Amino acid sequence: MMTKQPITKKLNVPVDVVWAAIRKIGRLDVWFPIIEMCRVEGEGVGALRYMTVAGGGDINDTIAEIDDLNMRLVYLRPMSPFPVTYYKGTVEVFKSYDGLAVVVWTIDFESAPENSISVAELVKGAISDGIDGMEKDLQSA
């Protein structure tokens, strides 16, 4: 069963600062409480991101797209401890009327129907916490 879970938040950080941080691919271990370690190999499209989840489990991402014009990053997650058979994350940054960033982080995943609600709730909570962590990190920079 395919599921789409969008998370949207306006940050009290300028749009260019947020996009610059997201396009660097790393720091998820700083932003996300659930991520204990984040290591990036390579740069740009094709880069690999390796993470360890609190409580155990590994996550691997492949960066599929970085679009500076539209401020969009897309990654595929072929390996995670979650009960999914497909996982794609799309992070988009939009400029608010006041120059601040609006982050729209959308997860598309496929799972067994009995797992879709629990995975959607996990993703929504984790991404929301990560966006909050990113905002705090970028405000202190």
HELIX and SHEET records of a PDB file:
HELIX    1   1 VAL A   15  ARG A   23  1                                   9    
HELIX    2   2 LEU A   28  TRP A   31  1                                   4    
HELIX    3   3 PRO A  113  SER A  140  1                                  28    
SHEET    1   A 7 MET A   2  PRO A  14  0                                        
SHEET    2   A 7 LEU A 100  GLU A 110 -1                                        
SHEET    3   A 7 TYR A  86  LYS A  95 -1                                        
SHEET    4   A 7 ARG A  72  MET A  79 -1                                        
SHEET    5   A 7 ASP A  58  ASP A  67 -1                                        
SHEET    6   A 7 LEU A  48  VAL A  53 -1                                        
SHEET    7   A 7 ILE A  35  GLU A  41 -1                                        
END                                                                             
